[in-house]
Amino acid sequence: MNGYSEIEREKANLINATSISLEQLEKSKNETLYFEKQRAMNQVRQRVFQQAVQGALGKKRLTTSTYLLQKKACEESQETLILDFNNKK
């Protein structure tokens, strides 16, 4: 193998490796964006839930059992989002 052929082979290898790295970077970026979106949605859900609970407790209309059921539903929703994210990987 002469020097020119070796340089061309090395050039092709570097281009291929760069392409693979860019694909991995794009995938990682998309996963990060998805995770951040889910986290933001989760934070909004939590704030809405907390405000609803505070409003209900302030009016003394929410019983302890109802509160615990709603809290459990919120936690299950969060777990579903986490499982969704993990399954999309």
C-alpha positions in Angstrom: 0.0 0.0 0.0 1.5 3.3 -1.0 1.4 6.5 1.0 -1.4 8.1 -1.0 -3.7 5.1 -0.5 -3.0 5.0 3.2 -3.8 8.7 3.5 -7.1 8.2 1.6 -8.0 5.2 3.8 -7.3 7.2 7.0 -9.3 10.2 5.6 -12.3 7.9 4.9 -12.0 6.4 8.4 -11.9 9.9 10.0 -14.9 11.0 8.0 -16.8 7.9 9.1 -15.9 8.3 12.7 -16.9 11.9 12.6 -20.2 11.0 11.1 -20.9 8.4 13.8 -19.9 10.9 16.5 -22.3 13.5 15.0 -25.2 11.0 14.9 -24.5 10.1 18.6 -24.4 13.8 19.5 -27.7 14.4 17.8 -29.4 11.5 19.5 -28.0 12.6 22.9 -29.3 16.2 22.2 -32.8 14.9 21.3 -32.9 12.7 24.4 -31.9 15.7 26.6 -34.5 17.9 25.0 -37.2 15.3 25.5 -36.1 14.8 29.1 -36.1 18.6 29.8 -39.6 18.9 28.2 -40.9 16.1 30.4 -39.3 17.7 33.5 -40.9 21.1 32.7 -44.3 19.5 32.2 -43.9 17.6 35.4 -43.0 20.8 37.3 -46.1 22.5 35.9 -48.3 19.6 37.0 -46.8 19.7 40.5 -47.4 23.4 40.8 -51.0 23.1 39.6 -51.6 20.2 42.0 -50.1 22.0 44.9 -52.1 25.1 44.2 -55.3 23.0 43.9 -54.5 21.3 47.2 -53.7 24.5 49.0 -56.9 26.1 47.7 -58.9 23.1 48.8 -57.2 22.9 52.2 -57.8 26.6 52.7 -61.5 26.1 52.1 -61.4 22.9 54.2 -63.1 20.9 51.4 -60.4 18.4 50.9 -60.3 15.4 53.2 -57.0 13.6 54.1 -58.0 10.5 52.1 -58.8 12.6 49.0 -55.5 14.4 49.3 -53.5 11.1 49.6 -55.4 9.6 46.6 -54.5 12.7 44.5 -50.9 12.7 45.7 -50.6 9.0 44.7 -52.1 9.7 41.3 -49.6 12.5 40.8 -46.7 10.2 41.7 -48.0 7.5 39.4 -48.1 10.0 36.6 -44.5 11.0 37.3 -43.5 7.3 37.2 -45.3 6.9 33.9 -43.4 9.8 32.4 -40.1 8.4 33.6 -40.9 5.0 32.1 -41.9 6.6 28.9 -38.6 8.4 28.7 -36.6 5.3 29.5 -38.5 3.3 26.8 -37.8 6.0 24.1 -34.0 5.5 24.6 
